[in-house]
């Protein structure tokens, strides 16, 4: 069954929801992982896409996302600030570009960035664009078309807005905004010709079927970059104490996201420290990209070590003539 579905995808066909569920229930997952890797090679080649982020506005978020340490509904020890030092943002972008990172994004907490902060950060983007070749991205909440256009005119080529989880599970995790609002922002960005990065978090209590549901929702939105975060339960949030996923569940998720979204970049993102012991297997289970460096409120990875690991797995991390989507 695995090879039959794989060959259909390689020929331009698609997997069905029922087939994806059947693959998730296979006892021998090694065949599934190998087939996902074959699909990755066919659609993405061996180029490995690396992106980095900076927490440009931290904490005091009015949204009640159960997993998030930046929500004002939770009591955590994160650093809070209205806006990062703008020169520090420029310096980090230059540093990451020098290390060979392909994309750089400023990320802000809150439902959406304020007009004044957006204007300031657009000025930063313009300076970065003038000084470095790095591909610019942004993640600033539920923006409207005019806000997105302002970012685009400042040089931002990709907009990031995670749908977070399956549409059927989203209301269990967030009540202050809807997944439909997120999808509206994604569609606005696409209508403006921007690339879109959107994925979610696995391990928040959703079922395997709901992970598959999320993958198909992203397919319907034609998302080209899909970050898969693994929940790192933070003390003080509503998700502290949440049971961890098994290695098999995580690897199966990577593989199925590749089967369902064959031409997208399936990206290792938050929670990479939880899978360090299986990262090599993940890189052979459909993954083609990663978030490198520090995350929003936690220390991330060493970029030099990451590049060595990706190359050892058979990937090329050199920047292509046209930055990989």
LINDA-V656783 format. One record per helix or strand of 3 or more residues. SS is the DSSP state (H for helix, E for strand). FROM is the first residue (numbers start at 0). LEN is the number of residues. If there is no record, write none. Layout:
# LINDA-V656783
{{SS | FROM | LEN} {SS | FROM | LEN}}
This chain:
# LINDA-V656783
{{H | 1 | 9} {H | 16 | 8} {H | 28 | 16} {E | 48 | 10} {H | 85 | 13} {E | 102 | 6} {H | 114 | 17} {E | 134 | 5} {H | 144 | 9} {E | 157 | 3} {H | 166 | 4} {H | 178 | 13} {E | 194 | 3} {E | 199 | 3} {H | 207 | 13} {E | 224 | 6} {H | 246 | 14} {E | 264 | 4} {H | 271 | 11} {E | 288 | 3} {H | 302 | 10}}
